[in-house]
Amino acid sequence: MNFERMRDVIDHARLFHTQLSAHFKALNDQEQQERVHMLLEYLSRHEAHMAKVLERYQEDASPSVLETYFQYTAPLNAEGEQLRNQPNLSIEEVIDRATRFDECLVDLYETLAHEAEIPEVREVCDKLVQLEQEERQSRSRSIAGLQQDM
């Protein structure tokens, strides 16, 4: 049985965003198509920003919430099959990939919110869900803007 503190969960999520940023940058370094290049560059910056947002969020969170243990947390791993660097992806494939990664985090936070017995911890998990959803909407608007400019 796996036990993790809320602090560890946020650390894993921050690492996940950092790995995604590196993944999108690696794809970008191989990309030939200008439109996909611009999208990957944006996504790499966006994921790096999200890692910093989580770092600040963790710094501001209550120590008692951060030290709360969960009996089980699903592994959050951006390595392996999901992050194979496949060159020449279409814009739609890149967007699909970014959306699937976001869904991993939202699913994790929703599961933790459901399992949390302490209201303050449930509130933090709900806020993390909301943060990811707001960032997804912001990203969607930015991507739509990029597509119009292309």
C-alpha positions in Angstrom: 0.0 0.0 0.0 1.3 3.4 -0.9 1.2 6.4 1.4 2.1 9.9 0.3 1.8 13.4 1.7 0.0 16.2 -0.1 3.4 17.8 -0.4 4.7 14.8 -2.3 1.7 14.8 -4.6 2.3 18.5 -5.5 6.0 17.7 -6.0 5.1 14.9 -8.4 2.7 17.1 -10.3 5.4 19.8 -10.6 7.9 17.2 -11.9 5.2 16.0 -14.3 4.9 19.6 -15.7 8.7 19.9 -15.9 8.9 16.6 -17.8 6.2 17.7 -20.2 8.0 21.0 -20.8 11.2 19.1 -21.7 9.2 16.7 -23.8 7.5 19.5 -25.8 10.9 21.2 -26.2 12.5 18.0 -27.5 9.7 17.5 -30.0 10.1 21.2 -30.9 13.9 20.7 -31.6 13.1 18.0 -34.1 10.1 19.8 -35.8 10.2 21.1 -39.3 6.7 22.5 -39.7 6.5 26.1 -38.6 3.0 25.9 -37.2 3.7 22.8 -35.1 7.0 24.4 -34.1 5.2 27.4 -32.7 2.7 25.2 -30.9 5.3 23.1 -29.3 7.3 26.1 -28.2 4.2 27.5 -26.6 3.4 24.2 -24.8 6.9 23.9 -23.5 6.7 27.4 -22.0 3.2 26.8 -20.7 4.3 23.6 -18.9 7.3 25.3 -17.4 5.0 28.1 -16.2 2.7 25.5 -14.6 5.6 23.9 -12.7 6.4 27.4 -11.3 2.7 28.0 -10.4 2.7 24.7 -8.4 5.9 25.6 -6.7 4.4 29.0 -5.5 1.2 27.2 -4.6 3.1 24.8 -2.4 5.0 27.6 -0.7 1.7 29.3 0.2 -0.2 26.2 1.3 -0.8 25.4 4.9 1.9 23.1 6.4 -0.8 21.0 8.0 -2.4 20.4 4.6 0.9 19.6 3.0 1.7 17.1 5.6 -1.6 15.2 5.3 -1.1 11.6 4.2 -3.2 9.8 1.6 -3.4 6.0 1.8 -3.0 5.7 -2.0 -2.1 7.9 -4.8 -2.0 6.8 -8.4 1.4 7.0 -10.0 1.9 10.1 -12.1 4.5 9.4 -14.7 5.3 11.3 -17.8 7.9 8.8 -18.9 7.7 5.8 -21.2 5.3 5.2 -24.0 3.4 8.5 -23.6 6.5 10.7 -24.1 8.1 9.0 -27.0 9.5 11.8 -29.2 7.8 11.2 -32.4 8.8 13.8 -35.0 6.4 15.2 -37.5 3.3 15.2 -35.4 0.3 17.1 -36.7 -1.1 20.1 -34.8 -4.1 17.9 -33.8 -1.9 15.1 -32.5 0.1 17.6 -30.4 -3.1 19.1 -29.0 -4.5 15.6 -28.3 -1.3 14.7 -26.5 -1.3 17.9 -24.3 -5.0 17.3 -23.5 -4.4 13.7 -22.4 -1.6 14.8 -20.1 -3.8 17.4 -18.5 -6.5 14.8 -18.0 -4.0 12.7 -16.0 -3.6 15.5 -13.5 -7.2 16.4 -13.3 -8.1 12.7 -12.7 -5.4 12.5 -9.9 -6.7 15.7 -8.1 -10.3 14.6 -8.4 -9.5 11.2 -6.9 -7.6 12.8 -4.1 -10.4 15.3 -3.4 -12.9 12.4 -3.3 -10.6 10.4 -0.9 -9.7 13.4 1.3 -11.2 13.2 4.8 -10.2 16.6 5.9 -12.2 19.5 4.4 -9.1 21.7 4.0 -7.3 19.0 2.1 -10.4 18.4 -0.1 -10.5 22.2 -0.8 -6.8 22.2 -1.9 -7.5 19.3 -4.2 -10.6 21.0 -5.6 -8.5 24.2 -6.2 -5.9 22.2 -8.0 -8.6 20.7 -10.3 -9.9 24.2 -10.9 -6.3 25.5 -11.6 -5.7 22.7 -14.2 -9.1 23.3 -15.8 -8.6 27.1 -16.0 -5.1 26.5 -17.5 -6.6 24.1 -20.0 -9.1 26.8 -21.1 -6.4 29.4 -21.3 -4.2 27.1 -23.3 -7.1 26.3 -25.6 -7.7 30.0 -26.2 -4.0 30.6 -26.9 -3.9 27.7 -29.3 -6.9 28.9 -31.1 -5.2 32.3 -31.4 -2.0 30.6 -32.7 -4.0 28.7 -35.3 -5.7 31.9 -36.5 -2.3 33.6 -36.8 -0.9 30.7 -38.9 
